[in-house]
């Protein structure tokens, strides 16, 4: 069975409190996953939502080198999909996106 996994990250305390808190991101990821599950059918299930609990800069640390990002990349299997609330929560450079 394939998984819909989520990824959430903040890089500053201000982000955590205001614009894109981890709770807000996780809520958006869960809502979109629920929507997708109604369309994808029984081939998919909701997998883990990986959350970077410590402020981690995506500009300075590629996804595969972040604690939760690394765990997620190792756990993903062919056909799995990753959901994030905004692309900059996962990647801040085209090279990181392409290499991942």
C-alpha positions as CSV (number, residue, x, y, z in Angstrom):
1,X,0.0,0.0,0.0
2,X,1.2,3.5,-0.9
3,X,1.4,6.3,1.6
4,X,0.6,10.0,1.7
5,X,3.2,11.4,4.0
6,X,3.5,15.0,5.3
7,X,6.4,17.3,6.0
8,X,6.3,20.4,8.2
9,X,9.1,22.8,9.1
10,X,9.7,26.3,10.6
11,X,13.1,28.0,10.6
12,X,12.4,30.8,13.1
13,X,10.5,31.3,16.4
14,X,8.6,34.1,14.7
15,X,7.3,31.7,12.0
16,X,6.4,29.2,14.7
17,X,4.3,31.8,16.4
18,X,2.8,33.7,13.5
19,X,2.8,33.0,9.8
20,X,3.2,29.3,9.4
21,X,3.2,27.5,12.7
22,X,3.8,23.8,12.8
23,X,0.2,23.2,14.0
24,X,-1.2,25.2,11.1
25,X,1.0,23.3,8.6
26,X,0.1,20.0,10.0
27,X,-3.6,20.9,9.9
28,X,-3.3,21.9,6.2
29,X,-1.3,18.7,5.4
30,X,-4.0,16.5,7.1
31,X,-6.8,18.3,5.3
32,X,-5.2,17.9,1.9
33,X,-4.4,14.2,2.6
34,X,-8.0,13.6,3.5
35,X,-9.1,15.2,0.3
36,X,-6.6,13.1,-1.7
37,X,-7.6,9.9,0.0
38,X,-11.2,10.3,-1.2
39,X,-9.9,10.5,-4.8
40,X,-7.0,8.0,-4.7
41,X,-9.0,5.1,-3.2
42,X,-7.8,2.1,-1.2
43,X,-4.3,2.0,-2.8
44,X,-3.2,4.8,-0.4
45,X,-3.2,5.4,3.3
46,X,-2.2,8.3,5.5
47,X,1.4,7.8,6.5
48,X,3.5,9.7,9.0
49,X,3.7,13.4,9.1
50,X,7.3,14.4,9.6
51,X,7.9,17.5,11.7
52,X,11.1,19.4,12.2
53,X,10.7,20.3,15.8
54,X,13.8,22.5,15.9
55,X,14.1,25.6,13.7
56,X,16.0,24.4,10.7
57,X,16.9,26.6,7.7
58,X,16.0,25.0,4.4
59,X,18.4,27.4,2.7
60,X,21.3,26.1,4.7
61,X,20.4,22.5,5.3
62,X,19.2,20.3,2.4
63,X,16.1,18.1,3.1
64,X,18.1,14.9,3.3
65,X,20.3,16.3,6.0
66,X,17.5,17.6,8.3
67,X,16.5,15.2,11.1
68,X,12.8,14.6,10.1
69,X,13.6,15.1,6.4
70,X,16.2,12.4,6.6
71,X,13.9,10.0,8.3
72,X,11.2,10.7,5.7
73,X,13.5,10.2,2.7
74,X,14.6,6.9,4.1
75,X,11.0,5.7,4.8
76,X,9.6,6.7,1.4
77,X,8.8,3.9,-1.1
78,X,8.0,4.0,-4.8
79,X,4.6,5.4,-5.3
80,X,4.5,7.3,-2.0
81,X,3.6,11.0,-2.1
82,X,4.7,13.8,0.1
83,X,2.5,16.7,1.0
84,X,3.7,20.0,2.5
85,X,1.7,23.2,3.0
86,X,4.0,25.4,0.9
87,X,7.0,24.4,-1.2
88,X,9.4,26.6,0.8
89,X,8.6,24.5,3.9
90,X,10.4,21.6,2.1
91,X,12.8,23.2,-0.3
92,X,14.5,26.6,-0.7
93,X,16.7,25.8,-3.7
94,X,16.1,24.3,-7.0
95,X,19.2,22.1,-6.6
96,X,17.8,20.6,-3.4
97,X,14.5,19.9,-5.0
98,X,16.0,18.3,-8.1
99,X,18.5,16.2,-6.1
100,X,15.9,14.9,-3.8
